[in-house]
């Protein structure tokens, strides 16, 4: 079914100073605006009338927020507007953070990766079967909180304004890997900026999804040196391409300078309203197999799944341990499984 977007004004600032000035003006005028980068997720939302805006601001003229740089301390500084294809193919990323290059290559399809950005994937809107459908299909049920209604069809007892008010699923592929890498986000507002660790960026809600303030823009993603951490990422999806993860699992093993494992790390996406992650020490005589079992049990116990997906909710939860163990085998730690 083809639907029409509602009307809006369009702005395309040329450069970061122009963007800062435009956002200051729109804030002063109290006009509702939406930022557009690759647009691979945003445009379907506009066409299906899941999102309304007064001003659409294209960021494609802000070249300062694209590209990949290496700082003197070994930190990768990646512009939020850097295309996923560039992240996946960058020799610098492949050398310094191979897990990030690998997960970027798993997002969407080649066509999507040529348009979609790393910042856009971190900010991708949460998904719910009651929202992500055409306006006609949404008429068969009352509108939910996420489209200005008065109910959550997943959790009937939810109350607007009391988090979590919305159980729409978090579906970023890149977030779990960047969480394990202790990435930081540089957020721009006015003439200033602030740094927020990615682990503190997301909220437990499908509507108020993160700590971005009105008028703030994600400028850069800073990824410090891995420090002996090797990461594997895999996901459960109906198709190997195009689909968002029904479950995504990043598993990491940190090794010391002698190559001895000292930490196990696990991060999840696709299940709840925000990504989850845990770290487990592998020192002090703890048997690695026991730590792996503990990690899998804790992850399964910590998540609450709802039937919002093709795969049964219990199946998705039980697959956490399977994906953790598969990842460890790919990292050369099959003896732990």
Buried (B, 14 or more C-beta within 10 A) or exposed (E): EEEEBEEBEEBBBEEBEBBBBBBBEBBEEEEEBBBBBBBBBBBBBBBBBBBBBBBBBBBBBBEEBBBBEEEEEEBBBBBBBBBBBBBBBBEBBBEBBEBBBBBBBBBBBEEBBBBBBBBBBBBBBBBBBBBBBBBEEBEEEEBBBBBEBEBBBBBEEBEEEEBBBBBBBBBBBBBBBBBBBBBBBBBBBEEEEEEBEBBEBBBBBBBBBBBBEEBBBBBBBBBBBBEBBBBBBBBBBEEEEEBBBBBBBBBBBBBEEEEEBBBBBBBBBBBBBBBBBBEBEBEEEEEBEEBBBBBBEBBBEEBEBBEBBEBEBEEBBEBBBBBBBBBBBBBEBEEBB
